[in-house]
Each structure stands twice: as structure tokens, then as C-alpha cells.
Amino acid sequence: MGSSSNLLKVSLSMLVFAWIANAHNIPGVYNVMHYGAVADGKFDCANAFLSAWTEACACSGSATILIPQGTFLSSAVSFKGPCKSALVLTLTGGGTFDGQGSIAWSKKISLGFSKFPVNIRFNYCTDAIIQGISSINSKHFHIDVLGCKNIKFIAINVSAPKTSVSTDGIRIGMSTGITVSSSFIGTGDNCIFLGPGSQNIYISKILFGAGHGITIGSLGRLEKEEAVHGITVRNCTFTGTENGIRIERWHSSIFSFASNLIFEDLIMNHVKHPILIDEPYCPLGLCTYAVPTLVKISDVIFKNIRGTCTSELAVKLMCSLHNPCVGVQFNDIDLMYMGSGRPALALCSYVNSILSGNIFPSTCF
């Protein structure tokens, strides 16, 4: 049994974990109710979930773990492989993972963020589809993706109040071939966070509510960190977020790279900073500013980005004298400041930019 700080409530119309070992086999169904789960929202069902997984994982054919309609309480549980059959994992069914985070948010700064659980974590998974589920009020991150390949998130709902601390929506690192589409994400921190080693990531048709928008970073913090490469963000709408697109560089002397980044067909509604390449990021004030950042940002496209901002500074691109941003393309940008009597502004430093179409604001290009 976990402590109350580690409990997760799962409210379901139905939730299904399934994999296909042989498309011609009729899958075995492992109903967690048969392993002792109780749908009363009070009994800790972690052991029942794990027992169902253990038997399904040992199955030589196709398997489905079924969590039927109801509200189930669970402490932390880890579903681990390898399993007897090769897996193509599917998580679907319309269920909601409720982290009951309000009891933890006020304690995170004093106790440390690492003491609180992530709602759903995917470590070193390959070939998975997560569709139609919701994650709400996580105590820490909502969905964490580390060391994964070829995972699709479709029609996901992620929600927490904008005042919730460190509740990133989907956090991706050291992963390739990740798709996030047709979803809603609104949190108290980064809506989508793309850390070092995020490569070939495709994000489309997302409605972003509260939170910090999409963040790439923090780059240059760790020795030998992998580059961020091949990020595409298309057809998304940001409403009331702190940022739209943010590239975050750590103030350090460690080499790091971000390249081949495409941000296209984006709508900004009352966003504070729609486009932002940060000045050196130093959240705890412990950086040595005499040491320049060595993060290299190149081949970035901002295309057809329009809407309104709540800060006069709509575009801020702060690159480095030692490593200027190169190959940064702007095509058809139209961002209007919502304040009275003043136009939106752009602030740029050491940016090698390529312009086409209508650009507004254009003050630093």
C-alpha cells in the first residue's frame, strides 16, 4: 500500500491495455476485477492491476487487460517487461487518471518535486498507441516519456489548474518517433516539454489552454546530452498560455544542439510571449554568467503564426555571440499586442534570419 501522497484515482468508462501477438488469435481478456480490484474509489487496487499484468505478460498469444467501468484507487504500480510475446501496446477506452494533486501542490517546493509521483510514465517502450484517455490534477508531471520509440498519443486530455506547480502535460526525453495529435493540454507548467534527445517528434492539432505552451530545453545543462532534432509543430492553437513556442538554453559551457525545428500554422490567443528563444536559463540563480552558453540553434522555421499577445514583447530571440542562431526563417508572422496604443515588439540578439512574406512585428529583423 502506498502513502496518501502516492495514490492515483482512475475513473473509467472502460480502460483497456491490449497487445497483439498474432492478429488471427482471439485475445485473452484479463479483467482486473477477477484479481481482486474493487471499483469503490477507496480500496488500493495496485496488487490486482499488477497480478492481471503478470498473467497477461506471460501469455503466449494476444492479450487484453480490462479495467471495467468504475472508479478505482491505486498506489504506484509498475508494469514491466519483457513479456512472452512481442508487444504492440495499446492503452485506450476513455478512462481518466486523477492524481488528486491538490493535496501535494503546496508542499512541492518545501519537500522537493521528486517526492511526488507522475500520473503515467512510459520508460523504454517501443510501438505503442495511447488514445482517448485523460490525465487530470497530477501531483507532478502528467505523462512522462523516456527512452521510447514510435509512440502515438491521440485524442488525449491533460488538465490541471494554471496555479498547480510543476505539472508538465507531456514530457518527452531521449525518445524518437513520438506523435501527439488531436488533443487538449492545459496545465500549470509546460504543456509539452521536449528535453535533450527528443528527435523526430510530430505535434499537430493540439488545443493548448493554461500553462507554458511548448518548451524545448533546458539545453546545455548536462555533459554529453543528446541533441534535439527534427521537431515539427503544426496546426495548433494556444489560448491564454505563458508562452507559445519557447527554446530554453541553460547558461553553461556545455555543448548542445537543436536543429531542424518547424513551427507552422499556429494561432496565438492572448499569449504572453508567442515566440521565445530564452536568454540563458538559470532558475535557481546559481549560474556563472561569465561563462557563455555554447548551445547551438540552427535551421528553425516559424511560418504562418498569427494572433494576439498580452505582452508588448511578442517575439524574443536571445542568441549567443559565441553561438549565434543560424538559418532562422520567418514567413508570414502577424502578432498583435492587446494593450492600448502600442504595437507589438520583437527583440533579437545574434540571429541570422531569413525573412519572407509579411512580418509583424518586424522591429528587430
QUIKAZI-V952927 format. One record per residue. N is the residue number from 0. RES is the residue in one small letter. SS is DSSP state (~ for helix, > for strand, _ for the rest). PHI is phi in degrees with one decimal (999 if undefined). BURIAL is 1 if it has 16 or more other C-alpha atoms within 10 Angstrom, else 0. Layout:
BEGIN
[[N RES SS PHI BURIAL] [N RES SS PHI BURIAL]]
END
This chain:
BEGIN
[[0 m _ 999 0] [1 g _ -89.1 0] [2 s _ -72.2 0] [3 s ~ -61.6 0] [4 s ~ -72.9 1] [5 n ~ -109.7 1] [6 l _ -85.9 1] [7 l > -125.2 1] [8 k > -103.7 1] [9 v > -112.3 1] [10 s > -104.8 1] [11 l > -131.4 1] [12 s _ -82.9 0] [13 m _ -177.0 1] [14 l > -130.7 1] [15 v > -129.9 1] [16 f > -99.0 1] [17 a > -143.0 1] [18 w > -141.5 1] [19 i _ -114.4 1] [20 a _ -90.1 1] [21 n _ -148.2 0] [22 a _ -61.8 0] [23 h _ -91.4 0] [24 n _ -85.8 0] [25 i _ -81.3 0] [26 p _ -68.5 1] [27 g > -78.0 0] [28 v > -109.7 1] [29 y > -114.1 1] [30 n > -83.0 1] [31 v ~ -63.7 1] [32 m ~ -64.7 1] [33 h ~ -76.0 0] [34 y ~ -111.6 0] [35 g _ 104.8 1] [36 a _ -67.7 1] [37 v _ -127.3 1] [38 a _ -91.0 1] [39 d > -114.8 0] [40 g > 71.8 1] [41 k > -126.6 0] [42 f > -79.8 1] [43 d > -74.8 1] [44 c _ -96.9 1] [45 a ~ -57.7 1] [46 n ~ -64.9 1] [47 a ~ -65.3 1] [48 f ~ -61.7 1] [49 l ~ -67.0 1] [50 s ~ -64.1 1] [51 a ~ -62.8 1] [52 w ~ -63.4 1] [53 t ~ -59.8 0] [54 e ~ -69.6 0] [55 a ~ -64.6 1] [56 c ~ -66.4 1] [57 a _ -84.5 0] [58 c _ -72.1 1] [59 s _ -88.5 0] [60 g _ -114.4 1] [61 s _ -74.2 1] [62 a > -145.8 1] [63 t > -133.9 1] [64 i > -95.4 1] [65 l > -109.0 1] [66 i > -109.6 1] [67 p _ -74.6 1] [68 q _ -58.6 1] [69 g > 148.0 1] [70 t > -116.5 1] [71 f > -118.6 1] [72 l > -100.9 1] [73 s > -147.2 1] [74 s _ -79.6 1] [75 a _ -60.2 1] [76 v _ -139.7 0] [77 s _ -118.7 0] [78 f _ -96.4 0] [79 k _ -118.2 0] [80 g _ -104.0 0] [81 p _ -77.6 0] [82 c _ -104.0 0] [83 k _ -64.3 0] [84 s _ -101.0 1] [85 a _ -64.0 1] [86 l _ -104.1 1] [87 v _ -122.4 1] [88 l > -83.1 1] [89 t > -126.6 1] [90 l > -120.7 1] [91 t > -154.2 1] [92 g _ 123.7 1] [93 g _ 88.2 1] [94 g _ -82.1 1] [95 t > -123.1 1] [96 f > -96.5 1] [97 d > -106.4 1] [98 g _ -78.0 1] [99 q _ 49.9 1] [100 g ~ -72.6 1] [101 s ~ -60.6 0] [102 i ~ -76.5 0] [103 a _ -112.7 1] [104 w ~ -57.1 1] [105 s ~ -74.2 0] [106 k ~ -101.5 0] [107 k ~ -66.4 1] [108 i ~ -67.8 0] [109 s ~ -76.4 0] [110 l ~ -94.1 0] [111 g _ 98.8 0] [112 f ~ -63.4 1] [113 s ~ -67.6 0] [114 k ~ -78.5 0] [115 f _ -113.9 1] [116 p _ -82.0 1] [117 v _ -84.9 1] [118 n _ -60.6 1] [119 i > -138.1 1] [120 r > -125.1 1] [121 f > -118.0 1] [122 n > -112.6 0] [123 y _ 56.1 0] [124 c _ -100.8 1] [125 t > -129.3 1] [126 d > 61.5 0] [127 a > -142.5 1] [128 i > -126.6 1] [129 i > -117.6 1] [130 q > -139.7 1] [131 g _ 73.5 1] [132 i _ -105.6 1] [133 s > -124.5 1] [134 s > -127.5 1] [135 i > -128.7 1] [136 n _ 51.5 1] [137 s _ -65.7 1] [138 k _ -70.8 1] [139 h _ -134.7 1] [140 f _ -63.7 1] [141 h _ -82.3 1] [142 i > -130.1 1] [143 d > -116.2 1] [144 v > -121.6 1] [145 l > -132.1 1] [146 g _ 63.7 1] [147 c _ -106.5 1] [148 k > -136.2 1] [149 n > 57.3 1] [150 i > -118.9 1] [151 k > -114.8 1] [152 f > -107.4 1] [153 i > -128.2 1] [154 a _ 53.6 1] [155 i _ -96.8 1] [156 n > -116.9 1] [157 v > -125.1 1] [158 s > -147.7 1] [159 a _ -155.4 1] [160 p _ -60.6 1] [161 k _ -66.5 1] [162 t _ -88.7 0] [163 s _ -72.8 1] [164 v _ -91.7 1] [165 s _ 53.4 1] [166 t _ -114.5 1] [167 d _ -47.9 1] [168 g _ -73.7 1] [169 i > -122.4 1] [170 r > -116.2 1] [171 i > -121.3 1] [172 g > -153.6 1] [173 m _ 52.7 1] [174 s _ -134.0 1] [175 t > -137.3 1] [176 g > 71.9 1] [177 i > -98.9 1] [178 t > -118.5 1] [179 v > -126.4 1] [180 s > -146.3 1] [181 s > 50.9 1] [182 s > -135.4 1] [183 f > -118.7 1] [184 i > -138.0 1] [185 g > -144.9 1] [186 t _ -140.2 1] [187 g _ -97.4 1] [188 d _ -144.5 1] [189 n _ -64.5 1] [190 c _ -68.0 1] [191 i > -129.3 1] [192 f > -117.0 1] [193 l > -114.8 1] [194 g _ -89.8 1] [195 p _ -52.4 1] [196 g _ 84.1 1] [197 s _ -79.5 1] [198 q > -138.7 1] [199 n > 55.3 1] [200 i > -106.2 1] [201 y > -123.6 1] [202 i > -123.2 1] [203 s > -151.1 1] [204 k > 54.8 1] [205 i > -109.0 1] [206 l > -99.0 1] [207 f > -100.3 1] [208 g _ -98.3 1] [209 a _ -65.1 1] [210 g _ 123.1 1] [211 h _ -105.6 1] [212 g _ 70.9 1] [213 i > -100.4 1] [214 t > -119.2 1] [215 i > -107.8 1] [216 g > 155.5 1] [217 s > -79.6 1] [218 l > -81.4 1] [219 g _ 87.4 1] [220 r _ -87.9 1] [221 l _ -113.0 0] [222 e _ -63.3 0] [223 k _ 58.1 0] [224 e _ -71.6 1] [225 e _ -76.8 1] [226 a _ -71.9 1] [227 v > -98.0 1] [228 h > -151.7 1] [229 g > 72.1 1] [230 i > -101.4 1] [231 t > -125.2 1] [232 v > -125.2 1] [233 r > -137.1 1] [234 n > 54.3 1] [235 c > -119.6 1] [236 t > -124.4 1] [237 f > -110.7 1] [238 t > -127.4 1] [239 g _ 69.8 1] [240 t _ -85.1 1] [241 e _ -64.8 1] [242 n > -130.0 1] [243 g > -94.1 1] [244 i > -110.9 1] [245 r > -130.7 1] [246 i > -110.5 1] [247 e > -112.6 1] [248 r > -110.3 1] [249 w > -76.2 1] [250 h _ -82.1 1] [251 s _ -160.0 1] [252 s _ -102.3 1] [253 i _ -89.0 1] [254 f _ -70.9 1] [255 s > -155.8 1] [256 f > -138.7 1] [257 a > -138.3 1] [258 s > -150.9 1] [259 n > 54.8 1] [260 l > -113.7 1] [261 i > -122.9 1] [262 f > -125.5 1] [263 e > -141.6 1] [264 d > 58.3 1] [265 l > -117.7 1] [266 i > -112.7 1] [267 m > -111.7 1] [268 n > -112.3 1] [269 h > 54.4 1] [270 v > -96.5 1] [271 k _ -64.6 1] [272 h > -127.6 1] [273 p > -63.5 1] [274 i > -130.8 1] [275 l > -147.1 1] [276 i > -109.1 1] [277 d _ -69.4 1] [278 e _ -62.9 1] [279 p _ -46.4 1] [280 y > -87.4 1] [281 c _ -149.7 1] [282 p _ -67.1 0] [283 l _ -103.9 0] [284 g _ 69.0 0] [285 l _ -109.1 0] [286 c _ -85.8 0] [287 t _ -99.1 0] [288 y _ -73.2 0] [289 a _ -70.8 0] [290 v _ -94.4 0] [291 p _ -74.3 1] [292 t _ -71.8 1] [293 l _ -115.1 1] [294 v > -81.2 1] [295 k > -105.6 1] [296 i > -115.8 1] [297 s > -148.2 1] [298 d > 55.8 1] [299 v > -118.7 1] [300 i > -118.8 1] [301 f > -112.2 1] [302 k > -135.4 1] [303 n > 53.7 1] [304 i > -112.9 1] [305 r > -144.5 1] [306 g > 139.7 1] [307 t > -127.1 1] [308 c > -131.1 1] [309 t _ -94.2 1] [310 s _ -108.7 1] [311 e _ -61.1 1] [312 l > -89.1 1] [313 a > -82.0 1] [314 v > -128.7 1] [315 k > -136.3 1] [316 l > -124.2 1] [317 m > -108.7 1] [318 c _ -101.1 1] [319 s _ -108.2 1] [320 l _ -58.3 0] [321 h _ -80.5 0] [322 n _ -138.6 1] [323 p _ -64.5 1] [324 c > -77.7 1] [325 v > -122.3 1] [326 g > 66.4 1] [327 v > -93.0 1] [328 q > -102.2 1] [329 f > -119.8 1] [330 n > -138.3 1] [331 d > 56.7 1] [332 i > -112.0 1] [333 d > -141.9 1] [334 l > -124.4 1] [335 m > -114.2 1] [336 y > -78.1 1] [337 m _ -83.5 1] [338 g _ -71.6 0] [339 s _ -85.2 0] [340 g _ 79.7 0] [341 r _ -129.8 0] [342 p _ -82.6 0] [343 a _ -67.9 1] [344 l > -122.6 1] [345 a > -126.8 1] [346 l > -125.5 1] [347 c > -133.3 1] [348 s > -145.4 1] [349 y _ 56.7 0] [350 v > -119.0 1] [351 n > -92.0 0] [352 s > -109.4 1] [353 i > -122.9 0] [354 l > -112.1 0] [355 s > -155.1 0] [356 g > 72.0 0] [357 n > -87.4 0] [358 i > -124.3 1] [359 f > -147.0 1] [360 p _ -79.2 1] [361 s _ -120.5 0] [362 t _ -66.6 0] [363 c _ -117.5 0] [364 f _ -98.1 1]]
END
